[in-house]
């Protein structure tokens, strides 16, 4: 069995990824204007990402 290694690091802003991820949880972010605020904030706020060995 192969274990996946994960790493969490402070990273560059990734608003496109935030937008993509929020689309997977519409029950939490059903209002387009609310989602837009989160994506806009993701352009300037401190960002941490979690990645596996493959990136």
N, CA, C and O atoms as CSV, one atom per row, in Angstrom:
chain,resi,resn,atom,element,x,y,z
A,1,UNK,N,N,0.841,-1.183,0.000
A,1,UNK,CA,C,0.000,0.000,0.000
A,1,UNK,C,C,0.885,1.244,0.000
A,1,UNK,O,O,1.801,1.362,0.814
A,2,UNK,N,N,0.611,2.148,-0.897
A,2,UNK,CA,C,1.384,3.380,-1.001
A,2,UNK,C,C,0.700,4.481,-0.206
A,2,UNK,O,O,-0.509,4.679,-0.327
A,3,UNK,N,N,1.455,5.185,0.593
A,3,UNK,CA,C,0.910,6.310,1.344
A,3,UNK,C,C,1.119,7.592,0.567
A,3,UNK,O,O,2.172,7.808,-0.032
A,4,UNK,N,N,0.108,8.437,0.583
A,4,UNK,CA,C,0.229,9.749,-0.034
A,4,UNK,C,C,0.779,10.714,0.999
A,4,UNK,O,O,0.296,10.773,2.129
A,5,UNK,N,N,1.783,11.464,0.605
A,5,UNK,CA,C,2.349,12.487,1.488
A,5,UNK,C,C,1.722,13.820,1.127
A,5,UNK,O,O,1.641,14.179,-0.048
A,6,UNK,N,N,1.288,14.540,2.118
A,6,UNK,CA,C,0.659,15.844,1.942
A,6,UNK,C,C,1.524,16.902,2.600
A,6,UNK,O,O,2.186,16.641,3.605
A,7,UNK,N,N,1.515,18.108,2.023
A,7,UNK,CA,C,2.220,19.222,2.656
A,7,UNK,C,C,1.345,20.469,2.588
A,7,UNK,O,O,0.686,20.737,1.582
A,8,UNK,N,N,1.356,21.213,3.672
A,8,UNK,CA,C,0.635,22.487,3.749
A,8,UNK,C,C,1.683,23.586,3.820
A,8,UNK,O,O,2.574,23.551,4.670
A,9,UNK,N,N,1.574,24.565,2.921
A,9,UNK,CA,C,2.559,25.644,2.872
A,9,UNK,C,C,1.868,26.982,2.610
A,9,UNK,O,O,0.810,27.051,1.984
A,10,UNK,N,N,2.498,28.031,3.108
A,10,UNK,CA,C,2.046,29.369,2.740
A,10,UNK,C,C,2.402,29.553,1.269
A,10,UNK,O,O,3.509,29.213,0.853
A,11,UNK,N,N,1.479,30.083,0.486
A,11,UNK,CA,C,1.614,30.036,-0.958
A,11,UNK,C,C,1.170,31.358,-1.576
A,11,UNK,O,O,0.700,32.264,-0.887
A,12,UNK,N,N,1.332,31.440,-2.888
A,12,UNK,CA,C,0.778,32.566,-3.636
A,12,UNK,C,C,-0.742,32.452,-3.646
A,12,UNK,O,O,-1.290,31.370,-3.432
A,13,UNK,N,N,-1.411,33.555,-3.891
A,13,UNK,CA,C,-2.864,33.538,-3.957
A,13,UNK,C,C,-3.322,32.687,-5.145
A,13,UNK,O,O,-2.700,32.691,-6.207
A,14,UNK,N,N,-4.415,31.964,-4.941
A,14,UNK,CA,C,-4.954,31.078,-5.978
A,14,UNK,C,C,-6.478,31.287,-6.093
A,14,UNK,O,O,-7.248,30.361,-5.837
A,15,UNK,N,N,-6.908,32.493,-6.477
A,15,UNK,CA,C,-8.357,32.750,-6.526
A,15,UNK,C,C,-9.101,31.833,-7.491
A,15,UNK,O,O,-10.272,31.530,-7.265
A,16,UNK,N,N,-8.450,31.386,-8.556
A,16,UNK,CA,C,-9.113,30.481,-9.494
A,16,UNK,C,C,-9.421,29.145,-8.823
A,16,UNK,O,O,-10.471,28.550,-9.063
A,17,UNK,N,N,-8.504,28.681,-7.985
A,17,UNK,CA,C,-8.743,27.435,-7.257
A,17,UNK,C,C,-9.851,27.614,-6.226
A,17,UNK,O,O,-10.670,26.715,-6.031
A,18,UNK,N,N,-9.882,28.770,-5.564
A,18,UNK,CA,C,-10.952,29.049,-4.610
A,18,UNK,C,C,-12.301,29.017,-5.332
A,18,UNK,O,O,-13.254,28.418,-4.835
A,19,UNK,N,N,-12.385,29.648,-6.481
A,19,UNK,CA,C,-13.620,29.652,-7.259
A,19,UNK,C,C,-14.026,28.227,-7.625
A,19,UNK,O,O,-15.185,27.847,-7.462
A,20,UNK,N,N,-13.079,27.446,-8.116
A,20,UNK,CA,C,-13.352,26.063,-8.517
A,20,UNK,C,C,-13.829,25.229,-7.330
A,20,UNK,O,O,-14.767,24.442,-7.461
A,21,UNK,N,N,-13.187,25.400,-6.172
A,21,UNK,CA,C,-13.573,24.625,-5.006
A,21,UNK,C,C,-14.940,25.039,-4.456
A,21,UNK,O,O,-15.718,24.194,-4.014
A,22,UNK,N,N,-15.221,26.326,-4.487
A,22,UNK,CA,C,-16.518,26.784,-3.977
A,22,UNK,C,C,-17.674,26.276,-4.834
A,22,UNK,O,O,-18.787,26.103,-4.337
A,23,UNK,N,N,-17.417,26.040,-6.105
A,23,UNK,CA,C,-18.471,25.490,-6.970
A,23,UNK,C,C,-18.857,24.075,-6.564
A,23,UNK,O,O,-19.929,23.599,-6.939
A,24,UNK,N,N,-18.001,23.391,-5.799
A,24,UNK,CA,C,-18.311,22.026,-5.374
A,24,UNK,C,C,-19.155,21.992,-4.108
A,24,UNK,O,O,-19.618,20.921,-3.713
A,25,UNK,N,N,-19.369,23.136,-3.460
A,25,UNK,CA,C,-20.161,23.201,-2.225
A,25,UNK,C,C,-21.254,24.263,-2.349
A,25,UNK,O,O,-21.282,25.212,-1.565
A,26,UNK,N,N,-22.158,24.114,-3.329
A,26,UNK,CA,C,-23.155,25.157,-3.555
A,26,UNK,C,C,-24.098,25.372,-2.376
A,26,UNK,O,O,-24.639,26.466,-2.216
A,27,UNK,N,N,-24.307,24.347,-1.547
A,27,UNK,CA,C,-25.201,24.537,-0.409
A,27,UNK,C,C,-24.623,25.528,0.600
A,27,UNK,O,O,-25.375,26.127,1.368
A,28,UNK,N,N,-23.304,25.709,0.612
A,28,UNK,CA,C,-22.680,26.676,1.507
A,28,UNK,C,C,-22.566,28.047,0.859
A,28,UNK,O,O,-22.655,29.061,1.551
A,29,UNK,N,N,-22.375,28.099,-0.436
A,29,UNK,CA,C,-22.100,29.352,-1.124
A,29,UNK,C,C,-23.069,29.522,-2.288
A,29,UNK,O,O,-22.659,29.752,-3.425
A,30,UNK,N,N,-24.356,29.407,-1.987
A,30,UNK,CA,C,-25.367,29.434,-3.032
A,30,UNK,C,C,-25.575,30.785,-3.688
A,30,UNK,O,O,-26.030,30.852,-4.830
A,31,UNK,N,N,-25.253,31.855,-2.994
A,31,UNK,CA,C,-25.478,33.182,-3.564
A,31,UNK,C,C,-24.250,33.607,-4.359
A,31,UNK,O,O,-23.151,33.662,-3.808
A,32,UNK,N,N,-24.418,33.910,-5.643
A,32,UNK,CA,C,-23.259,34.290,-6.474
A,32,UNK,C,C,-22.477,35.464,-5.905
A,32,UNK,O,O,-21.250,35.490,-6.005
A,33,UNK,N,N,-23.163,36.440,-5.306
A,33,UNK,CA,C,-22.441,37.600,-4.769
A,33,UNK,C,C,-21.566,37.212,-3.576
A,33,UNK,O,O,-20.490,37.780,-3.387
A,34,UNK,N,N,-22.018,36.253,-2.773
A,34,UNK,CA,C,-21.202,35.790,-1.646
A,34,UNK,C,C,-19.965,35.069,-2.149
A,34,UNK,O,O,-18.863,35.311,-1.656
A,35,UNK,N,N,-20.134,34.187,-3.125
A,35,UNK,CA,C,-18.995,33.471,-3.684
A,35,UNK,C,C,-18.001,34.443,-4.297
A,35,UNK,O,O,-16.790,34.273,-4.155
A,36,UNK,N,N,-18.509,35.461,-4.978
A,36,UNK,CA,C,-17.638,36.455,-5.608
A,36,UNK,C,C,-16.794,37.178,-4.554
A,36,UNK,O,O,-15.630,37.491,-4.802
A,37,UNK,N,N,-17.373,37.444,-3.382
A,37,UNK,CA,C,-16.616,38.101,-2.315
A,37,UNK,C,C,-15.468,37.211,-1.838
A,37,UNK,O,O,-14.354,37.692,-1.627
A,38,UNK,N,N,-15.736,35.929,-1.670
A,38,UNK,CA,C,-14.676,35.004,-1.246
A,38,UNK,C,C,-13.558,34.952,-2.277
A,38,UNK,O,O,-12.380,34.973,-1.921
A,39,UNK,N,N,-13.921,34.885,-3.546
A,39,UNK,CA,C,-12.913,34.819,-4.609
A,39,UNK,C,C,-12.114,36.117,-4.654
A,39,UNK,O,O,-10.895,36.085,-4.816
A,40,UNK,N,N,-12.790,37.265,-4.511
A,40,UNK,CA,C,-12.080,38.550,-4.483
A,40,UNK,C,C,-11.117,38.606,-3.296
A,40,UNK,O,O,-9.977,39.048,-3.439
A,41,UNK,N,N,-11.574,38.159,-2.128
A,41,UNK,CA,C,-10.695,38.148,-0.950
A,41,UNK,C,C,-9.491,37.238,-1.162
A,41,UNK,O,O,-8.403,37.515,-0.657
A,42,UNK,N,N,-9.686,36.159,-1.903
A,42,UNK,CA,C,-8.594,35.213,-2.150
A,42,UNK,C,C,-7.480,35.823,-2.996
A,42,UNK,O,O,-6.383,35.270,-3.067
A,43,UNK,N,N,-7.751,36.949,-3.633
A,43,UNK,CA,C,-6.716,37.618,-4.431
A,43,UNK,C,C,-5.700,38.358,-3.563
A,43,UNK,O,O,-4.589,38.639,-4.012
A,44,UNK,N,N,-6.078,38.678,-2.311
A,44,UNK,CA,C,-5.202,39.502,-1.480
A,44,UNK,C,C,-4.878,38.913,-0.110
A,44,UNK,O,O,-3.893,39.313,0.509
A,45,UNK,N,N,-5.669,37.991,0.366
A,45,UNK,CA,C,-5.462,37.467,1.713
A,45,UNK,C,C,-4.357,36.411,1.739
A,45,UNK,O,O,-4.021,35.814,0.717
A,46,UNK,N,N,-3.803,36.198,2.933
A,46,UNK,CA,C,-2.806,35.151,3.115
A,46,UNK,C,C,-3.384,33.819,2.651
A,46,UNK,O,O,-4.538,33.500,2.936
A,47,UNK,N,N,-2.583,33.054,1.942
A,47,UNK,CA,C,-3.057,31.809,1.345
A,47,UNK,C,C,-2.181,30.642,1.758
A,47,UNK,O,O,-0.954,30.711,1.692
A,48,UNK,N,N,-2.826,29.578,2.182
A,48,UNK,CA,C,-2.162,28.317,2.463
A,48,UNK,C,C,-2.762,27.274,1.540
A,48,UNK,O,O,-3.979,27.222,1.361
A,49,UNK,N,N,-1.921,26.454,0.959
A,49,UNK,CA,C,-2.398,25.374,0.109
A,49,UNK,C,C,-1.935,24.031,0.659
A,49,UNK,O,O,-0.924,23.947,1.356
A,50,UNK,N,N,-2.673,23.005,0.343
A,50,UNK,CA,C,-2.319,21.641,0.708
A,50,UNK,C,C,-2.189,20.860,-0.586
A,50,UNK,O,O,-3.100,20.843,-1.414
A,51,UNK,N,N,-1.045,20.216,-0.748
A,51,UNK,CA,C,-0.774,19.463,-1.974
A,51,UNK,C,C,-0.199,18.099,-1.635
A,51,UNK,O,O,0.450,17.903,-0.607
A,52,UNK,N,N,-0.463,17.159,-2.545
A,52,UNK,CA,C,0.163,15.848,-2.389
A,52,UNK,C,C,1.492,15.854,-3.151
A,52,UNK,O,O,1.877,16.873,-3.725
A,53,UNK,N,N,2.175,14.739,-3.154
A,53,UNK,CA,C,3.480,14.663,-3.813
A,53,UNK,C,C,3.423,15.029,-5.288
A,53,UNK,O,O,4.405,15.523,-5.842
A,54,UNK,N,N,2.292,14.794,-5.923
A,54,UNK,CA,C,2.145,15.092,-7.348
A,54,UNK,C,C,1.836,16.568,-7.606
A,54,UNK,O,O,1.795,17.000,-8.758
A,55,UNK,N,N,1.622,17.325,-6.562
A,55,UNK,CA,C,1.374,18.751,-6.738
A,55,UNK,C,C,-0.063,19.122,-6.632
A,55,UNK,O,O,-0.409,20.296,-6.762
